Amino acid sequence: MKQVILSAVFLLLLVLPGVQMILPMVEENKLIGAQTVKDFPSFSYEGIMSGVMQQQLAEWFAAHIGFRGHLIRTDNQINVSVFKEMSKRSSSQIVLGRNAFLFEKPYINNYNRQDSVADAVLLEVAGKIAELQEKLRVRGVQFLVVISPSKASVYPENIPSRFVRRSRDLEPGNYERWTPMLAARGINYLDGRDFLLKLKQTERFPVYAASGTHWNYYAVCQFLTELSERLSELLGKQLAKVTWREARLEARPKGDDQDLLLFANLWRRAALFQPTPYAMTGNTRNGQEFRPRVLIVGASHVWQMLHILDKQRIFAQRDFYYYFRRKNSSPPLKEEALDPATINWQQDMLEKDVVILEINEAVIPSAGFGFVDAALGWLGR
């Protein structure tokens, strides 16, 4: 009788996902992060004979199987709770490090210098940026490169040793070779990586949330003081600065400070919460400061800066070209798709006081995601 019951339970577990897929009994558990939409494959004789259709059918079934979200979260949770690592089947490429620090695998690869490119590539990137800076300068627009940091290079001690390439120190990486090129060409730049490494040595609070992939809000507050000072120097006018007070550690990370933990798709996120610093932000505005119009080009490391800059109204108006694919503006707050072919360059770039190009140290060869070439093309390179 016991074997019959066990067999019945086993068969039920096999059948239930298929029943849920055809006749949903409960609401599916939604996963966080990018999900690839799989359409049902079209029938073709060639597809069957080549095996392509069978592969597409298997992928469609895996993407639509009942209780998919529940099963994935359970698999992820077992790996974290029992084996102390993220599931290797996860598409998010998240690595669980020491002290509950989460890392994205591409940033670890960059730390290991596995994505190093030839000097000629870095020279070309620096050369184009220098050319754009000069073309904007003669038109009365200032230019600044902001190098944002990588969590892996700021907290390498928390990367599991099995993920660290022993030979990484035998050759300089892209960042180490590229920053001298910027200086040699007179490119205006502010080094967020260098700033955070120094801040980490003197600051009693962490500069990255264990559960996030970007610099934390507290560290960004302090970096923005440097940014205001550098922009004031370039523009020859005094900008207001971001200030902070009442810094304290909170048990639960907020907003972007827990983005990697959300992408991990676990049942019990709280088990990986680590104390994260937050502060009350303010500004030094007195009515006499200059509020510039700004175009910012970059990626996700810009968002935390914008959350604070917008709230404190440091800029009169700003546009943000996110991955050179979307345009986010404020004020008024607006977001829309960005088509390089229809950009109003006069309004978006030449009528600004300054253009800021944010480049993360891990993606230097992709600086601007096509913006630099497009801007040079419009300016008549």
C-alpha positions as CSV (number, residue, x, y, z in Angstrom):
1,M,0.0,0.0,0.0
2,K,2.9,2.3,0.9
3,Q,4.4,1.8,-2.5
4,V,1.1,2.5,-4.3
5,I,0.8,5.8,-2.4
6,L,4.4,6.8,-3.2
7,S,3.8,5.9,-6.9
8,A,0.6,7.9,-7.0
9,V,2.3,10.9,-5.4
10,F,5.3,10.6,-7.9
11,L,2.9,10.4,-10.9
12,L,0.9,13.4,-9.5
13,L,4.1,15.5,-9.3
14,L,4.9,14.6,-12.9
15,V,1.5,15.4,-14.2
16,L,0.7,18.6,-12.2
17,P,3.1,21.0,-14.2
18,G,1.5,19.9,-17.4
19,V,-2.0,20.4,-16.0
20,Q,-1.0,23.8,-14.7
21,M,0.3,24.7,-18.1
22,I,-2.9,23.8,-19.9
23,L,-5.4,24.6,-17.2
24,P,-3.9,27.0,-14.7
25,M,-5.0,26.2,-11.2
26,V,-3.0,28.8,-9.3
27,E,-1.3,32.1,-10.3
28,E,2.2,31.5,-11.6
29,N,5.0,32.9,-9.5
30,K,6.6,35.7,-11.5
31,L,10.4,35.8,-11.8
32,I,12.4,39.0,-11.6
33,G,14.8,39.9,-14.4
34,A,15.0,39.5,-18.2
35,Q,13.0,36.6,-19.5
36,T,13.2,35.4,-23.0
37,V,9.9,35.0,-24.7
38,K,9.6,31.7,-26.6
39,D,7.0,31.4,-29.4
40,F,5.7,28.0,-30.3
41,P,7.9,26.8,-33.2
42,S,6.5,26.6,-36.7
43,F,6.3,23.2,-38.3
44,S,8.7,22.5,-41.2
45,Y,10.1,19.3,-42.7
46,E,13.6,20.8,-42.8
47,G,13.3,21.8,-39.1
48,I,12.4,18.3,-38.1
49,M,15.1,16.6,-40.2
50,S,17.8,19.0,-38.8
51,G,16.6,18.7,-35.2
52,V,16.1,22.5,-35.0
53,M,12.4,22.2,-34.4
54,Q,12.8,19.6,-31.6
55,Q,15.3,22.0,-29.9
56,Q,12.8,24.9,-30.3
57,L,10.0,22.8,-28.9
58,A,12.0,21.8,-25.9
59,E,12.9,25.5,-25.2
60,W,9.2,26.5,-25.6
61,F,8.1,23.8,-23.2
62,A,10.8,24.8,-20.6
63,A,9.6,28.4,-20.8
64,H,5.9,27.6,-20.4
65,I,5.9,24.6,-18.1
66,G,3.5,25.0,-15.2
67,F,4.9,26.1,-11.8
68,R,8.0,27.3,-13.6
69,G,8.5,30.2,-11.2
70,H,8.0,28.1,-8.2
71,L,10.4,25.4,-9.5
72,I,13.1,27.9,-10.3
73,R,12.9,29.7,-7.0
74,T,13.0,26.4,-5.2
75,D,16.1,25.2,-7.1
76,N,17.8,28.6,-6.4
77,Q,16.9,28.4,-2.7
78,I,18.2,24.9,-2.3
79,N,21.5,25.9,-3.9
80,V,21.9,28.9,-1.6
81,S,20.7,27.3,1.6
82,V,22.4,23.9,1.2
83,F,25.4,24.4,-1.1
84,K,26.0,28.1,-0.4
85,E,26.1,29.0,-4.1
86,M,23.8,30.3,-6.8
87,S,22.3,27.9,-9.2
88,K,24.6,27.3,-12.2
89,R,21.5,27.0,-14.3
90,S,20.5,30.6,-13.5
91,S,20.6,33.0,-16.5
92,S,21.5,35.9,-14.2
93,Q,25.2,34.9,-13.8
94,I,25.2,35.8,-10.1
95,V,28.0,34.6,-7.8
96,L,27.5,34.3,-4.1
97,G,30.8,35.4,-2.4
98,R,32.1,35.8,1.1
99,N,30.2,37.8,3.6
100,A,27.0,37.3,1.6
101,F,28.4,39.6,-1.2
102,L,26.7,39.0,-4.5
103,F,28.6,39.7,-7.8
104,E,27.7,39.5,-11.5
105,K,30.0,37.1,-13.3
106,P,30.9,39.6,-16.1
107,Y,32.4,42.0,-13.5
108,I,34.5,39.1,-12.1
109,N,35.7,38.3,-15.6
110,N,36.7,41.9,-16.0
111,Y,38.5,41.8,-12.6
112,N,40.3,38.7,-13.9
113,R,41.3,40.7,-17.0
114,Q,39.7,38.0,-19.2
115,D,38.1,40.7,-21.4
116,S,41.3,42.7,-22.1
117,V,41.7,44.2,-25.5
118,A,44.7,45.4,-27.5
119,D,46.2,48.8,-26.8
120,A,45.1,49.9,-30.3
121,V,41.5,49.4,-29.4
122,L,41.8,51.5,-26.2
123,L,43.7,54.2,-28.1
124,E,41.0,54.4,-30.7
125,V,38.3,54.8,-27.9
126,A,40.4,57.5,-26.2
127,G,41.1,59.3,-29.5
128,K,37.4,59.5,-30.5
129,I,36.5,60.8,-27.0
130,A,39.2,63.5,-27.2
131,E,38.0,64.5,-30.7
132,L,34.4,64.8,-29.4
133,Q,35.6,66.8,-26.4
134,E,37.4,69.3,-28.6
135,K,34.5,69.7,-31.1
136,L,32.1,70.4,-28.2
137,R,34.6,72.8,-26.6
138,V,34.8,75.1,-29.6
139,R,31.0,75.2,-29.6
140,G,30.9,76.3,-26.0
141,V,29.9,72.9,-24.4
142,Q,32.0,71.4,-21.7
143,F,32.7,67.6,-21.5
144,L,33.5,65.2,-18.7
145,V,34.1,61.5,-18.6
146,V,33.0,59.8,-15.4
147,I,34.5,56.4,-14.8
148,S,32.1,54.3,-12.6
149,P,33.5,51.5,-10.5
150,S,33.1,47.7,-10.6
151,K,32.1,46.0,-7.4
152,A,34.6,43.2,-8.1
153,S,37.5,45.6,-8.2
154,V,36.5,47.4,-5.1
155,Y,35.7,44.3,-3.0
156,P,37.9,41.6,-4.5
157,E,38.4,40.0,-1.1
158,N,34.8,38.9,-1.1
159,I,35.1,37.0,-4.5
160,P,35.3,33.2,-3.9
161,S,38.9,32.1,-4.5
162,R,37.8,29.5,-7.1
163,F,36.6,32.4,-9.3
164,V,39.9,34.4,-9.1
165,R,42.3,33.9,-12.0
166,R,45.8,33.4,-10.5
167,S,47.5,35.0,-13.5
168,R,45.5,38.2,-13.4
169,D,48.4,40.2,-12.0
170,L,50.7,39.3,-14.8
171,E,49.3,41.9,-17.2
172,P,47.5,45.3,-16.7
173,G,43.8,45.4,-17.5
174,N,41.8,47.7,-19.7
175,Y,41.3,50.3,-17.0
176,E,45.0,50.4,-15.9
177,R,46.1,51.0,-19.5
178,W,43.3,53.3,-20.6
179,T,43.3,56.0,-17.8
180,P,46.8,57.2,-18.7
181,M,45.6,57.5,-22.3
182,L,42.9,59.9,-21.2
183,A,45.3,62.0,-19.2
184,A,47.8,62.1,-22.1
185,R,45.1,63.4,-24.5
186,G,43.9,66.1,-22.0
187,I,40.5,64.4,-21.6
188,N,38.5,65.7,-18.6
189,Y,37.7,62.8,-16.4
190,L,36.6,61.9,-12.9
191,D,37.7,58.5,-11.7
192,G,34.9,56.9,-9.6
193,R,36.9,53.7,-9.2
194,D,39.8,55.5,-7.6
195,F,37.5,57.6,-5.5
196,L,35.7,54.5,-4.1
197,L,38.9,52.6,-3.3
198,K,40.2,55.6,-1.3
199,L,36.8,56.1,0.4
200,K,36.7,52.4,1.3
201,Q,40.0,52.8,3.3
202,T,38.7,55.7,5.4
203,E,34.9,55.1,5.6
204,R,33.4,53.1,8.4
205,F,30.5,52.1,6.3
206,P,30.6,49.8,3.2
207,V,30.6,51.6,-0.2
208,Y,28.7,48.8,-1.9
209,A,25.6,47.0,-0.7
210,A,26.3,43.2,-0.4
211,S,23.0,42.6,-2.3
212,G,23.5,45.2,-5.0
213,T,25.6,45.4,-8.2
214,H,26.1,49.2,-8.1
215,W,27.8,51.6,-5.7
216,N,25.4,52.3,-2.8
217,Y,23.5,55.5,-2.2
218,Y,25.7,56.6,0.6
219,A,28.9,56.3,-1.5
220,V,27.2,58.1,-4.4
221,C,26.3,61.0,-2.1
222,Q,30.0,61.5,-1.4
223,F,31.0,61.1,-5.0
224,L,28.5,63.7,-6.1
225,T,30.3,66.3,-4.0
226,E,33.4,65.6,-6.2
227,L,31.2,65.8,-9.3
228,S,29.8,69.2,-8.4
229,E,33.3,70.5,-7.7
230,R,34.7,69.2,-11.0
231,L,31.7,70.7,-13.0
232,S,32.1,74.0,-11.2
233,E,35.8,74.0,-12.3
234,L,35.0,73.2,-15.9
235,L,32.1,75.7,-16.2
236,G,33.8,78.4,-14.2
237,K,30.6,78.8,-12.2
238,Q,29.7,77.5,-8.7
239,L,27.2,74.6,-8.6
240,A,25.4,73.6,-5.5
241,K,26.7,70.4,-3.8
242,V,24.9,67.4,-2.4
243,T,25.1,67.1,1.4
244,W,24.2,64.3,3.7
245,R,23.7,63.8,7.5
246,E,22.5,61.3,10.0
247,A,24.2,58.4,8.2
248,R,23.2,55.0,9.7
249,L,23.2,51.4,8.9
250,E,19.8,49.8,8.1
251,A,19.2,46.0,8.3
252,R,17.3,45.9,5.0
253,P,18.7,47.3,1.8
254,K,16.5,49.5,-0.3
255,G,15.9,50.1,-4.0
256,D,18.9,49.5,-6.3
257,D,20.9,48.3,-3.2
258,Q,19.2,45.0,-3.5
259,D,18.9,44.6,-7.2
260,L,21.1,41.5,-7.5
261,L,19.3,39.8,-4.6
262,L,16.0,40.4,-6.4
263,F,17.4,38.9,-9.6
264,A,18.5,35.8,-7.7
265,N,14.8,34.8,-7.4
266,L,14.9,33.3,-4.0
267,W,12.1,32.4,-1.6
268,R,14.0,33.7,1.5
269,R,15.9,36.9,0.5
270,A,16.1,38.1,4.1
271,A,18.7,35.5,4.9
272,L,21.2,37.4,2.7
273,F,20.4,40.9,3.9
274,Q,23.4,42.8,5.2
275,P,23.5,46.1,7.0
276,T,23.5,48.9,4.4
277,P,24.3,52.6,5.0
278,Y,21.8,55.4,4.3
279,A,21.7,59.1,5.0
280,M,19.5,62.1,4.8
281,T,20.5,64.1,1.7
282,G,20.4,67.9,1.3
283,N,22.2,70.6,-0.7
284,T,24.1,73.8,-0.4
285,R,21.7,75.9,-2.6
286,N,21.4,79.5,-1.6
287,G,19.9,81.0,-4.8
288,Q,23.2,82.2,-6.2
289,E,24.5,78.9,-7.5
290,F,24.5,78.0,-11.2
291,R,22.2,75.2,-12.3
292,P,23.5,73.7,-15.6
293,R,21.7,72.0,-18.4
294,V,23.2,68.6,-18.8
295,L,23.3,65.6,-21.2
296,I,24.4,62.4,-19.5
297,V,25.2,59.3,-21.6
298,G,25.8,56.0,-19.8
299,A,24.3,52.9,-18.2
300,S,22.8,51.7,-15.0
301,H,25.4,53.2,-12.6
302,V,23.9,56.6,-13.5
303,W,20.5,55.9,-11.9
304,Q,21.6,56.3,-8.3
305,M,23.3,59.6,-9.1
306,L,20.2,60.8,-10.8
307,H,17.9,59.9,-7.9
308,I,19.8,62.2,-5.7
309,L,20.7,65.0,-8.2
310,D,17.0,65.2,-9.4
311,K,15.7,65.3,-5.8
312,Q,18.2,68.1,-4.8
313,R,17.6,70.0,-8.1
314,I,21.3,70.4,-8.8
315,F,20.7,70.7,-12.6
316,A,18.2,73.0,-14.3
317,Q,17.4,70.3,-16.8
318,R,19.0,67.0,-17.8
319,D,18.6,64.3,-20.4
320,F,20.0,60.8,-19.9
321,Y,20.7,58.6,-22.8
322,Y,20.5,55.2,-21.2
323,Y,22.6,52.7,-23.2
324,F,22.0,55.1,-26.1
325,R,18.6,53.3,-26.5
326,R,16.3,55.2,-24.2
327,K,16.0,58.9,-23.2
328,N,15.1,59.9,-19.7
329,S,14.6,63.6,-19.0
330,S,13.8,65.8,-16.0
331,P,12.2,68.2,-15.5
332,P,9.6,67.4,-16.5
333,L,10.1,63.7,-16.0
334,K,9.7,61.8,-19.2
335,E,11.1,58.6,-20.8
336,E,10.9,57.5,-24.4
337,A,12.7,55.2,-26.9
338,L,15.8,56.8,-28.4
339,D,16.3,56.5,-32.2
340,P,19.8,57.8,-33.1
341,A,18.5,58.6,-36.6
342,T,16.0,61.2,-35.2
343,I,17.9,62.7,-32.3
344,N,17.7,66.5,-32.1
345,W,21.4,67.0,-31.6
346,Q,21.1,70.8,-31.4
347,Q,18.7,70.7,-28.6
348,D,20.0,67.6,-26.7
349,M,23.7,68.3,-27.0
350,L,24.7,71.7,-28.3
351,E,22.2,73.6,-26.1
352,K,23.5,72.0,-23.0
353,D,26.2,73.4,-20.7
354,V,28.0,70.1,-20.3
355,V,28.0,66.6,-21.6
356,I,28.8,63.8,-19.2
357,L,29.9,60.4,-20.5
358,E,29.7,57.7,-17.8
359,I,31.8,54.7,-18.6
360,N,32.0,51.7,-16.3
361,E,35.5,50.3,-15.9
362,A,34.3,46.9,-17.0
363,V,33.0,48.1,-20.4
364,I,35.6,50.6,-21.6
365,P,35.8,49.2,-25.2
366,S,32.0,49.9,-25.5
367,A,32.2,53.5,-24.2
368,G,29.1,55.4,-25.0
369,F,27.4,52.4,-26.7
370,G,27.6,54.1,-30.1
371,F,27.0,57.7,-28.9
372,V,30.5,59.0,-29.5
373,D,30.5,57.9,-33.2
374,A,27.0,59.2,-33.7
375,A,27.8,62.5,-32.2
376,L,31.0,62.9,-34.2
377,G,29.1,61.9,-37.3
378,W,26.5,64.7,-36.8
379,L,29.2,67.3,-35.9
380,G,30.8,66.5,-39.3
381,R,33.8,64.5,-38.3
